């Protein structure tokens, strides 16, 4: 499929909408995890700017040090530890 703004062949509009939705949802969930890290960070070791630059997989250590420390492992289904 070609669009007016590009000469390249693109996937269908519906497929592109699904990918865009998945990216938005992932970003929202990632931000939610970061907010919880910051809320539970008693040492003020982390800040939003530092955490938002981490690849998502590298959030496991801050999660262990903050969220897991308070709630235990039973709530962490997204980031296995």
N, CA and C of each residue as an Amber inpcrd file, in Angstrom:
protein
   243
   0.8440000  -1.1680000   0.0000000   0.0000000   0.0000000   0.0000000
   0.8950000   1.2390000   0.0000000   0.5650000   2.1790000  -0.8330000
   1.2920000   3.4370000  -0.8810000   0.4280000   4.5430000  -0.2900000
   1.0660000   5.4670000   0.3750000   0.3750000   6.6320000   0.9070000
   0.9010000   7.8640000   0.1820000   0.1440000   8.9370000   0.2300000
   0.5450000  10.1660000  -0.4580000   1.8540000  10.7270000   0.0890000
   2.1280000  10.5220000   1.3640000   3.2990000  11.1200000   1.9900000
   4.5550000  10.2660000   1.8490000   4.4380000   9.0730000   1.2350000
   5.5990000   8.1960000   1.1120000   5.5370000   7.4000000  -0.1820000
   6.6770000   7.2330000  -0.7870000   6.7700000   6.4110000  -1.9920000
   7.0760000   4.9620000  -1.6430000   7.2540000   4.6770000  -0.3560000
   7.5790000   3.3230000   0.0690000   6.3090000   2.5180000   0.2900000
   6.4450000   1.2360000   0.0780000   5.3400000   0.3260000   0.3360000
   5.1880000   0.1540000   1.8510000   3.9640000   0.3020000   2.3500000
   3.6960000   0.2200000   3.7770000   2.6830000  -0.8770000   4.0590000
   2.6910000  -1.4080000   5.2920000   1.6420000  -2.3650000   5.6680000
   0.2810000  -1.6660000   5.6660000  -0.7590000  -2.4220000   5.8190000
  -2.1080000  -1.8560000   5.8120000  -2.2780000  -0.8440000   6.9470000
  -3.2590000   0.0260000   6.7640000  -3.5340000   1.0510000   7.7670000
  -3.8970000   0.4180000   9.1070000  -4.6840000  -0.6390000   9.0910000
  -5.0860000  -1.3090000  10.3260000  -3.8790000  -1.8750000  11.0710000
  -2.9400000  -2.4710000  10.3280000  -1.7340000  -3.0290000  10.9470000
  -0.9080000  -1.9300000  11.5890000  -0.7660000  -0.8090000  10.9000000
  -0.0040000   0.3180000  11.4520000  -0.6830000   0.8890000  12.6890000
  -2.0020000   0.9020000  12.7040000  -2.7270000   1.3630000  13.8840000
  -2.4890000   0.4330000  15.0680000  -2.4670000  -0.8740000  14.8170000
  -2.2040000  -1.8380000  15.8900000  -0.8090000  -1.6670000  16.4680000
   0.1730000  -1.4840000  15.6070000   1.5460000  -1.2810000  16.0780000
   1.6370000   0.0060000  16.8910000   1.0160000   1.0640000  16.4100000
   1.0180000   2.3290000  17.1400000   0.3540000   2.1950000  18.5000000
  -0.7520000   1.4730000  18.5510000  -1.4460000   1.2500000  19.8230000
  -0.5700000   0.4590000  20.7810000   0.0930000  -0.5750000  20.2750000
   0.9590000  -1.3920000  21.1270000   2.1060000  -0.5620000  21.7030000
   2.6830000   0.3050000  20.8990000   3.7710000   1.1650000  21.3760000
   3.2720000   2.1160000  22.4600000   2.0920000   2.7050000  22.2520000
   1.5260000   3.6230000  23.2460000   1.2300000   2.9120000  24.5620000
   0.6770000   1.7050000  24.4920000   0.3540000   0.9450000  25.6920000
   1.6250000   0.5480000  26.4310000   2.6330000   0.0850000  25.6860000
   3.9030000  -0.2800000  26.3060000   4.5060000   0.9280000  27.0190000
   4.5090000   2.0660000  26.3630000   5.0720000   3.2840000  26.9480000
   4.3170000   3.6810000  28.2160000   2.9990000   3.5780000  28.1890000
   2.1930000   3.9010000  29.3570000   2.5010000   2.9690000  30.5230000
   2.6040000   1.6650000  30.2420000   2.9290000   0.6980000  31.2950000
   4.3200000   0.9330000  31.8560000   5.2650000   1.2610000  30.9880000
   6.6310000   1.5390000  31.4190000   6.6560000   2.7630000  32.3450000
   5.9270000   3.8020000  31.9790000   5.8550000   4.9980000  32.8070000
   5.2110000   4.6880000  34.1580000   4.2080000   3.8170000  34.1670000
   3.5470000   3.4260000  35.4070000   4.5330000   2.7210000  36.3480000
   5.3680000   1.8350000  35.7930000   6.3810000   1.1470000  36.5920000
   7.3620000   2.1700000  37.1740000   7.7890000   3.1240000  36.3650000
   8.7280000   4.1440000  36.8300000   8.1020000   4.9850000  37.9430000
   6.8350000   5.3410000  37.8000000   6.1510000   6.1010000  38.8550000
   6.1410000   5.3230000  40.1640000   5.9290000   4.0190000  40.0810000
   5.9200000   3.1960000  41.2880000   7.3090000   3.0580000  41.8910000
   8.3240000   2.9840000  41.0640000   9.7050000   2.9610000  41.5730000
   9.9660000   4.2390000  42.3620000   9.6120000   5.3750000  41.7770000
   9.8610000   6.6600000  42.4290000   9.0510000   6.8070000  43.7180000
   7.8210000   6.3160000  43.7160000   6.9830000   6.4030000  44.9120000
   7.5620000   5.5800000  46.0610000   8.2140000   4.4670000  45.7530000
   8.7310000   3.5600000  46.7760000  10.2250000   3.7160000  47.0370000
  10.8610000   4.6790000  46.3930000  12.2990000   4.9010000  46.5490000
  12.5650000   5.7250000  47.8060000  12.9000000   5.0470000  48.8870000
  13.1430000   5.7250000  50.1650000  14.5000000   6.4240000  50.2080000
  15.4270000   5.9910000  49.3660000  16.7810000   6.5550000  49.4030000
  16.9700000   7.7260000  48.4360000  15.9660000   8.0470000  47.6580000
  16.0640000   9.0910000  46.6210000  17.2170000   8.8280000  45.6570000
  17.4750000   7.5560000  45.4120000  18.5530000   7.1480000  44.5130000
  18.1820000   7.3770000  43.0430000  16.9020000   7.2930000  42.7490000
  16.4480000   7.3720000  41.3570000  15.6680000   8.6510000  41.1070000
  15.7000000   9.0920000  39.8590000  14.8400000  10.1970000  39.4440000
  14.2380000   9.8610000  38.0880000  13.1950000  10.5870000  37.7260000
  12.4420000  10.2920000  36.5030000  13.3550000  10.3080000  35.2720000
  14.1990000  11.3130000  35.1680000  15.0490000  11.4700000  33.9790000
  16.0230000  10.3130000  33.8230000  16.5450000   9.8410000  34.9240000
  17.4780000   8.7080000  34.8790000  16.7380000   7.4280000  34.4590000
  15.5690000   7.1890000  35.0550000  14.8410000   5.9510000  34.7920000
  14.2330000   5.9060000  33.4030000  13.7880000   7.0330000  32.8820000
  13.1480000   7.0400000  31.5740000  14.1660000   6.7320000  30.4730000
  15.4490000   6.9500000  30.7560000  16.4980000   6.6430000  29.7850000
  16.9210000   5.1780000  29.8040000  16.5370000   4.4380000  30.8480000
  16.8840000   3.0150000  30.9260000  16.1150000   2.2170000  29.8800000
  16.7570000   1.2350000  29.2500000  15.9710000   0.2510000  28.4960000
  15.0700000  -0.4870000  29.4940000  13.9020000  -0.8920000  29.0750000
  12.9310000  -1.4850000  30.0030000  13.4800000  -2.6750000  30.7720000
  14.2920000  -3.4900000  30.1410000  14.8560000  -4.6500000  30.8180000
  15.7870000  -4.2880000  31.9580000  16.3730000  -3.1050000  31.9020000
  17.2820000  -2.6730000  32.9580000  16.5570000  -2.0670000  34.1470000
  15.2440000  -2.0080000  34.0940000  14.4760000  -1.5180000  35.2400000
  14.3350000  -2.5810000  36.3240000  14.7730000  -3.8010000  36.0420000
  14.5910000  -4.8720000  37.0240000  15.3410000  -4.5940000  38.3280000
  16.5250000  -4.0200000  38.2700000  17.2680000  -3.7140000  39.5000000
  16.5760000  -2.6330000  40.3260000  16.1830000  -1.5110000  39.7190000
  15.4260000  -0.5310000  40.5120000  14.1170000  -1.1050000  41.0620000
  13.4800000  -1.9980000  40.3340000  12.2530000  -2.6270000  40.8240000
  12.5570000  -3.4670000  42.0570000  13.6510000  -4.2390000  41.9980000
  14.0410000  -5.0670000  43.1570000  14.2990000  -4.2060000  44.3870000
  14.9520000  -3.0680000  44.1720000  15.3580000  -2.2130000  45.2870000
  14.2170000  -1.3770000  45.8550000  13.1260000  -1.2550000  45.1340000
  12.0410000  -0.3900000  45.5970000  10.7220000  -1.1460000  45.7410000
  10.0970000  -1.4960000  44.6410000   8.7650000  -2.1080000  44.6640000
   8.7950000  -3.4690000  45.3430000   9.7100000  -4.3340000  44.9260000
   9.7720000  -5.6840000  45.4830000  10.1210000  -5.6640000  46.9610000
  10.9780000  -4.7470000  47.3400000  11.3880000  -4.6270000  48.7490000
  10.1780000  -4.3830000  49.6540000   9.2200000  -3.6290000  49.1550000
   8.0490000  -3.2880000  49.9560000   6.9150000  -4.3050000  49.7900000
   6.6440000  -4.7100000  48.5410000   5.4630000  -5.5530000  48.2910000
   5.7620000  -7.0410000  48.2010000   7.0020000  -7.4160000  47.9950000
   7.3320000  -8.8160000  47.8070000   7.2030000  -9.2090000  46.3460000
   7.6330000 -10.4120000  46.0110000   7.6670000 -10.8580000  44.6210000
   6.3070000 -11.2270000  44.0480000   5.3120000 -11.4050000  44.8670000
   4.0410000 -11.9160000  44.3690000   3.3340000 -10.9670000  43.4070000
   3.6780000  -9.6810000  43.3910000   3.0140000  -8.7320000  42.5190000
   3.7550000  -8.4720000  41.2120000   4.9470000  -8.9730000  41.0760000
   5.7400000  -8.6790000  39.8890000   5.5560000  -9.7670000  38.8370000
   4.6260000  -9.5420000  37.9540000   4.3710000 -10.4930000  36.8890000
   5.0100000 -10.0450000  35.5760000   5.2130000  -8.7520000  35.4050000
   5.7380000  -8.2050000  34.1510000   7.2450000  -8.3780000  34.0570000
   7.9440000  -8.0870000  35.1440000   9.3930000  -8.1540000  35.1670000
   9.8350000  -9.2920000  36.0860000  10.0700000 -10.4760000  35.5330000
  10.5110000 -11.5770000  36.4020000  11.8660000 -11.2740000  37.0270000
  12.0200000 -11.6910000  38.2460000  13.2660000 -11.4150000  38.9720000
  13.9770000 -12.7020000  39.2950000
